Amino acid sequence: MDADDLASLAPKPSRTIEISHFVAPNAVEPVWYERPYYLGPDGDDESYFALAAALEQRGVEGIAR
């Protein structure tokens, strides 16, 4: 494999966030985070606040990438 082959395997940049798991608050110690993020709406306020309300109502946090 050469550098071009490796570059073709890299994912394309994206602003999409995929929530892979839902966990109880404080279930993951902050020391395990590579970098924690606190997100806000990015153009679709209604969907963002619906997700935030659902997470709060269920008492969970999302683990995303």
C-alpha positions in Angstrom: 0.0 0.0 0.0 1.2 3.5 -0.7 0.2 6.9 0.6 -2.6 7.3 -2.0 -4.1 4.0 -1.0 -4.2 5.0 2.6 -5.6 8.5 1.8 -8.5 6.8 -0.1 -9.5 4.9 3.1 -9.9 8.1 5.2 -13.5 9.1 5.8 -14.6 12.3 4.0 -15.1 15.3 6.3 -18.6 15.7 7.6 -20.6 17.8 10.1 -22.9 14.8 10.7 -23.0 13.4 14.2 -24.0 9.8 14.8 -25.2 8.9 18.3 -24.1 5.3 18.8 -25.2 4.7 22.4 -27.3 6.1 25.2 -26.0 5.9 28.7 -26.9 7.1 32.2 -25.4 10.4 33.1 -21.9 10.0 34.5 -21.7 6.4 33.2 -18.4 7.3 31.4 -15.7 8.9 33.4 -14.4 12.1 31.8 -10.9 10.6 31.8 -12.0 8.3 28.9 -13.1 11.1 26.6 -10.7 12.0 23.9 -12.4 15.3 23.7 -15.9 16.1 25.2 -18.2 18.3 23.1 -21.3 20.2 24.1 -23.4 20.7 20.9 -25.9 23.3 19.9 -28.3 23.6 17.0 -26.8 24.1 13.6 -29.7 25.4 11.5 -32.4 22.9 12.6 -33.4 24.2 16.0 -36.6 22.2 16.2 -34.9 18.8 15.8 -32.0 19.7 18.1 -34.4 20.8 20.9 -36.6 17.7 20.4 -33.5 15.5 20.8 -32.4 17.4 23.9 -35.8 17.2 25.5 -36.0 13.4 24.8 -32.6 12.8 26.3 -33.5 14.8 29.4 -36.9 13.1 29.7 -35.3 9.6 29.6 -32.4 10.7 31.8 -29.7 9.6 29.4 -26.7 11.1 27.5 -25.6 10.2 24.0 -22.3 8.9 23.0 -21.6 10.1 19.5 -18.9 10.4 16.9 
